Structure formats: structure tokens, C-alpha cells
């Protein structure tokens, strides 16, 4: 199980949610009344960008596929060099597409804007 802490989405909505590892962040948010902007839900549009901070004591491996990395580069949130570094490591970017972010441990999620 993993804890997802939503912060900055509104006083009534902020808080901690417990979910299964392997769940997609956008689905967890929607199921708990957290409105993250979304259009395509396929990682193509970039409308669901959020800030994510890993807060697990034991660091987890975070996979970011090329589609997500390329969209973050296109949006100017990652450099090509940083994307290459992330692609070869177990760390994740602070910016994630909520529709592509698979929960692997405890995280803090904040709105992008």
C-alpha cells in the first residue's frame, strides 16, 4: 500500500489517501474528488502535469516512458540531458503527467500551477 498526500488542491480536498501500489495517479485523484486538469488521458496533451515528491523512506524505482519524458521536454519542464539522466536512473522527475504516473510508494502531489 502507498500513501498519496494531495496538497494545494483546496482545503476540502487536500489530505492523505491510501491506495495500492501500481495505481495510476490520475485515477486515484479522480476517485477521491481531486480535480487534476485533463484532456486526453493518454500522455499526449500535457494538461495533467503535477509536481510529485517521493516521501517514502525506502526509495522506489520509478519508470518514466519515452512518451512522458518527451512531453515534459516539449513543455519545457525537462532538458534533454535531464530526461536522459532520469531514463537511466531510479529517480523520478519532480514533474509528472498524472495520467502516466504509476504509484510505487508514498508521494506528495501538488498542482503544477
GROMACS elastic network, one bead per residue, 0.5 to 0.9 nm:
[ bonds ]
;  ai    aj funct       b0    kb
    1    18     6  0.66626   500
    1    19     6  0.56460   500
    1    21     6  0.55668   500
    1   104     6  0.86803   500
    1   105     6  0.75812   500
    1   106     6  0.85513   500
    2    17     6  0.82618   500
    2    18     6  0.56177   500
    2    19     6  0.53863   500
    2    20     6  0.59457   500
    2    21     6  0.58908   500
    2    56     6  0.87063   500
    2   103     6  0.74204   500
    2   104     6  0.70868   500
    2   105     6  0.50142   500
    2   106     6  0.50004   500
    2   107     6  0.79348   500
    3    16     6  0.64399   500
    3    17     6  0.56258   500
    3    19     6  0.63754   500
    3    20     6  0.86767   500
    3    56     6  0.87833   500
    3   105     6  0.70094   500
    3   107     6  0.64649   500
    3   108     6  0.84201   500
    4    15     6  0.82226   500
    4    16     6  0.56337   500
    4    17     6  0.51670   500
    4    18     6  0.62794   500
    4    19     6  0.74512   500
    4    25     6  0.86330   500
    4    28     6  0.86991   500
    4   103     6  0.83957   500
    4   105     6  0.82787   500
    4   106     6  0.57475   500
    4   107     6  0.50589   500
    4   108     6  0.59157   500
    4   109     6  0.70912   500
    5    14     6  0.73900   500
    5    15     6  0.54842   500
    5    17     6  0.62816   500
    5    18     6  0.87181   500
    5   106     6  0.79580   500
    5   107     6  0.62920   500
    5   109     6  0.60380   500
    5   110     6  0.85925   500
    6     9     6  0.68438   500
    6    13     6  0.76575   500
    6    14     6  0.50284   500
    6    15     6  0.53502   500
    6    16     6  0.63786   500
    6    17     6  0.79939   500
    6    29     6  0.84131   500
    6    34     6  0.80791   500
    6   107     6  0.86693   500
    6   108     6  0.60987   500
    6   110     6  0.61541   500
    6   111     6  0.87001   500
    7    10     6  0.76430   500
    7    11     6  0.84054   500
    7    13     6  0.82975   500
    7    14     6  0.51028   500
    7    15     6  0.66917   500
    7    16     6  0.89001   500
    7   108     6  0.72475   500
    7   109     6  0.61893   500
    7   110     6  0.52233   500
    7   111     6  0.77427   500
    8    11     6  0.75007   500
    8    13     6  0.85449   500
    8    14     6  0.65656   500
    8   109     6  0.84503   500
    8   110     6  0.57598   500
    8   111     6  0.63553   500
    9    12     6  0.82856   500
    9    13     6  0.60872   500
    9    14     6  0.58440   500
    9    34     6  0.68882   500
    9    35     6  0.76185   500
    9    36     6  0.84534   500
    9   110     6  0.72281   500
    9   111     6  0.66881   500
   10    13     6  0.52300   500
   10    14     6  0.58300   500
   10    34     6  0.87313   500
   11    14     6  0.54048   500
   11    15     6  0.83840   500
   12    15     6  0.83385   500
   13    32     6  0.80759   500
   13    33     6  0.68046   500
   13    34     6  0.61485   500
   13    35     6  0.89123   500
   14    34     6  0.80409   500
   16   108     6  0.89416   500
   17    28     6  0.83611   500
   17    29     6  0.88967   500
   17    32     6  0.78187   500
   18   106     6  0.89261   500
   19    22     6  0.88059   500
   19    23     6  0.72731   500
   19    28     6  0.74959   500
   19   103     6  0.85119   500
   20    23     6  0.60634   500
   20   103     6  0.78729   500
   20   104     6  0.84806   500
   21    24     6  0.88404   500
   21   102     6  0.77657   500
   21   103     6  0.54318   500
   21   104     6  0.50216   500
   21   105     6  0.66419   500
   22   102     6  0.54969   500
   22   103     6  0.52970   500
   22   104     6  0.60219   500
   23    26     6  0.87680   500
   23    27     6  0.74062   500
   23    28     6  0.69814   500
   23   101     6  0.84201   500
   23   102     6  0.55963   500
   23   103     6  0.55224   500
   23   104     6  0.81277   500
   24    27     6  0.55421   500
   24    28     6  0.64299   500
   24    29     6  0.88209   500
   24    98     6  0.72527   500
   24    99     6  0.64477   500
   24   100     6  0.66488   500
   24   101     6  0.56825   500
   24   103     6  0.61142   500
   25    28     6  0.51172   500
   25    29     6  0.61300   500
   25    30     6  0.86507   500
   25    97     6  0.86827   500
   25    98     6  0.52246   500
   25    99     6  0.64450   500
   25   100     6  0.75115   500
   25   101     6  0.55785   500
   25   102     6  0.61142   500
   25   103     6  0.63157   500
   26    29     6  0.51427   500
   26    30     6  0.62066   500
   26    31     6  0.86177   500
   26    34     6  0.88262   500
   26    35     6  0.88598   500
   26    36     6  0.71701   500
   26    38     6  0.86942   500
   26    41     6  0.83626   500
   26    48     6  0.79903   500
   26    97     6  0.84369   500
   26    99     6  0.50182   500
   26   100     6  0.79133   500
   26   101     6  0.77023   500
   27    30     6  0.51418   500
   27    31     6  0.60548   500
   27    32     6  0.86229   500
   27    98     6  0.84134   500
   27    99     6  0.75941   500
   28    31     6  0.51771   500
   28    32     6  0.63674   500
   28    33     6  0.88602   500
   28    34     6  0.83777   500
   29    32     6  0.52629   500
   29    33     6  0.63210   500
   29    35     6  0.68300   500
   29    36     6  0.72280   500
   29    98     6  0.87670   500
   30    33     6  0.51820   500
   30    34     6  0.53866   500
   30    35     6  0.62435   500
   30    36     6  0.76339   500
   31    34     6  0.75564   500
   32    35     6  0.88119   500
   35    38     6  0.86832   500
   36    47     6  0.85328   500
   36    48     6  0.60597   500
   36    49     6  0.83420   500
   36    50     6  0.80982   500
   36    98     6  0.79062   500
   36   111     6  0.76562   500
   37    47     6  0.58553   500
   37    48     6  0.51744   500
   37    49     6  0.81560   500
   38    41     6  0.62586   500
   38    45     6  0.83019   500
   38    46     6  0.80380   500
   38    47     6  0.52059   500
   38    48     6  0.50136   500
   38    49     6  0.87842   500
   38    98     6  0.87339   500
   38    99     6  0.82683   500
   39    42     6  0.85713   500
   39    44     6  0.89377   500
   39    45     6  0.68089   500
   39    46     6  0.83058   500
   39    47     6  0.63109   500
   39    48     6  0.77466   500
   40    43     6  0.70167   500
   40    44     6  0.65814   500
   40    45     6  0.61794   500
   40    46     6  0.84740   500
   40    47     6  0.81300   500
   40    99     6  0.88966   500
   41    44     6  0.76002   500
   41    45     6  0.80095   500
   41    46     6  0.88676   500
   41    47     6  0.86959   500
   41    48     6  0.79396   500
   41    98     6  0.84732   500
   41    99     6  0.54212   500
   41   100     6  0.81949   500
   42    45     6  0.77220   500
   42    99     6  0.65668   500
   42   100     6  0.75051   500
   43    46     6  0.62421   500
   43    47     6  0.86423   500
   43    48     6  0.83919   500
   43    67     6  0.67153   500
   43    68     6  0.61285   500
   43    71     6  0.74023   500
   43    97     6  0.66896   500
   43    98     6  0.85676   500
   43    99     6  0.63464   500
   43   100     6  0.63326   500
   44    47     6  0.86645   500
   44    67     6  0.76159   500
   44    68     6  0.81157   500
   44    71     6  0.69934   500
   45    48     6  0.80504   500
   45    71     6  0.77701   500
   46    49     6  0.59453   500
   46    68     6  0.86085   500
   46    71     6  0.64863   500
   46    72     6  0.75622   500
   46    75     6  0.75185   500
   46    97     6  0.65756   500
   47    97     6  0.79021   500
   48    96     6  0.81317   500
   48    97     6  0.54140   500
   48    98     6  0.54638   500
   48    99     6  0.68110   500
   48   112     6  0.84263   500
   49    72     6  0.85191   500
   49    95     6  0.64634   500
   49    96     6  0.55024   500
   49    98     6  0.60956   500
   49    99     6  0.86243   500
   49   111     6  0.76658   500
   49   112     6  0.59250   500
   49   113     6  0.89687   500
   50    94     6  0.81796   500
   50    95     6  0.57366   500
   50    96     6  0.55773   500
   50    97     6  0.63863   500
   50    98     6  0.64434   500
   50   109     6  0.67503   500
   50   110     6  0.59588   500
   50   111     6  0.50024   500
   50   113     6  0.81784   500
   51    93     6  0.85386   500
   51    94     6  0.53356   500
   51    96     6  0.63385   500
   51    97     6  0.88574   500
   51   108     6  0.81215   500
   51   109     6  0.57127   500
   51   110     6  0.50843   500
   51   111     6  0.61110   500
   51   112     6  0.55308   500
   52    92     6  0.86149   500
   52    93     6  0.77036   500
   52    94     6  0.50705   500
   52    95     6  0.60934   500
   52    96     6  0.66183   500
   52   107     6  0.65368   500
   52   108     6  0.56685   500
   52   110     6  0.65145   500
   52   111     6  0.88939   500
   53    92     6  0.86150   500
   53    93     6  0.85442   500
   53    94     6  0.60830   500
   53    95     6  0.87894   500
   53   106     6  0.87106   500
   53   107     6  0.55235   500
   53   108     6  0.50620   500
   53   109     6  0.65792   500
   53   110     6  0.85903   500
   54    57     6  0.86828   500
   54    59     6  0.75994   500
   54    60     6  0.84930   500
   54    92     6  0.83494   500
   54    94     6  0.86776   500
   54   105     6  0.73304   500
   54   106     6  0.61573   500
   54   108     6  0.64078   500
   54   109     6  0.89196   500
   55    58     6  0.85426   500
   55    59     6  0.81828   500
   55   105     6  0.78189   500
   55   106     6  0.53792   500
   55   107     6  0.51505   500
   55   108     6  0.66399   500
   56    59     6  0.59529   500
   56    60     6  0.77927   500
   56   105     6  0.59214   500
   56   107     6  0.68909   500
   57   106     6  0.84567   500
   58   105     6  0.83242   500
   59    90     6  0.84865   500
   59    91     6  0.83078   500
   59   105     6  0.76983   500
   60    90     6  0.72477   500
   60    91     6  0.79542   500
   60   104     6  0.62363   500
   60   105     6  0.63178   500
   61    89     6  0.82938   500
   61    91     6  0.66763   500
   61    92     6  0.82290   500
   61   104     6  0.73633   500
   62    89     6  0.85497   500
   62    90     6  0.56746   500
   62    91     6  0.61039   500
   62    92     6  0.57914   500
   62   101     6  0.86080   500
   62   102     6  0.79042   500
   62   103     6  0.83970   500
   62   104     6  0.70532   500
   63    86     6  0.87782   500
   63    87     6  0.77320   500
   63    89     6  0.89147   500
   63    90     6  0.73525   500
   63    91     6  0.83776   500
   63    92     6  0.75504   500
   63   101     6  0.84726   500
   63   102     6  0.81258   500
   64    67     6  0.81301   500
   64    68     6  0.62708   500
   64    69     6  0.65290   500
   64    86     6  0.79037   500
   64    87     6  0.69194   500
   64    92     6  0.74381   500
   64    93     6  0.86671   500
   64    96     6  0.86901   500
   64   100     6  0.79181   500
   64   101     6  0.77138   500
   64   102     6  0.89835   500
   65    68     6  0.55557   500
   65    69     6  0.63449   500
   65    70     6  0.86354   500
   65    87     6  0.79655   500
   65   100     6  0.84284   500
   66    70     6  0.58131   500
   66    71     6  0.83875   500
   66    83     6  0.89568   500
   66    87     6  0.82835   500
   67    70     6  0.52584   500
   67    71     6  0.61929   500
   67    72     6  0.87160   500
   68    71     6  0.51592   500
   68    72     6  0.62403   500
   68    73     6  0.86417   500
   68    96     6  0.76869   500
   68    97     6  0.67503   500
   68   100     6  0.69630   500
   68   101     6  0.89434   500
   69    72     6  0.51875   500
   69    73     6  0.62270   500
   69    74     6  0.86261   500
   69    78     6  0.77726   500
   69    80     6  0.87066   500
   69    83     6  0.60973   500
   69    84     6  0.87768   500
   69    86     6  0.87672   500
   69    87     6  0.83336   500
   69    96     6  0.87833   500
   70    73     6  0.50134   500
   70    74     6  0.60772   500
   70    75     6  0.85821   500
   70    78     6  0.86900   500
   70    80     6  0.84365   500
   70    83     6  0.80820   500
   71    75     6  0.61289   500
   71    76     6  0.86064   500
   71    77     6  0.87786   500
   71    97     6  0.86557   500
   72    75     6  0.50501   500
   72    76     6  0.62757   500
   72    77     6  0.52441   500
   72    78     6  0.56337   500
   72    79     6  0.84359   500
   72    83     6  0.85615   500
   72    95     6  0.76324   500
   72    96     6  0.77665   500
   72    97     6  0.81342   500
   73    76     6  0.50492   500
   73    77     6  0.57791   500
   73    79     6  0.57979   500
   73    80     6  0.64994   500
   73    83     6  0.75604   500
   74    77     6  0.76225   500
   74    78     6  0.80950   500
   75    78     6  0.77764   500
   76    79     6  0.70381   500
   77    95     6  0.71216   500
   78    81     6  0.81172   500
   78    82     6  0.61352   500
   78    83     6  0.62642   500
   78    93     6  0.81444   500
   78    95     6  0.83420   500
   79    82     6  0.51555   500
   79    83     6  0.61728   500
   79    84     6  0.86122   500
   80    83     6  0.50463   500
   80    84     6  0.61808   500
   80    85     6  0.86302   500
   81    84     6  0.51375   500
   81    85     6  0.62550   500
   81    86     6  0.87135   500
   82    86     6  0.61356   500
   82    87     6  0.84905   500
   82    93     6  0.86853   500
   83    86     6  0.50738   500
   83    87     6  0.60392   500
   83    88     6  0.87364   500
   83    93     6  0.83253   500
   84    88     6  0.64805   500
   84    89     6  0.88768   500
   85    88     6  0.53433   500
   85    89     6  0.63577   500
   86    89     6  0.51484   500
   86    90     6  0.71093   500
   86    91     6  0.62374   500
   86    92     6  0.63001   500
   86    93     6  0.70804   500
   87    90     6  0.79932   500
   87    91     6  0.86901   500
   87    92     6  0.87773   500
   88    91     6  0.88253   500
   89    92     6  0.81162   500
   92    95     6  0.82174   500
   92    96     6  0.82894   500
   93    96     6  0.65572   500
   95   112     6  0.77730   500
   96    99     6  0.85511   500
   96   100     6  0.74885   500
   96   101     6  0.63245   500
   97   100     6  0.53493   500
   97   101     6  0.60134   500
   98   101     6  0.51392   500
   98   102     6  0.82871   500
   99   102     6  0.82961   500
  103   106     6  0.77687   500
  103   107     6  0.79015   500
  104   107     6  0.86344   500
  110   113     6  0.86956   500
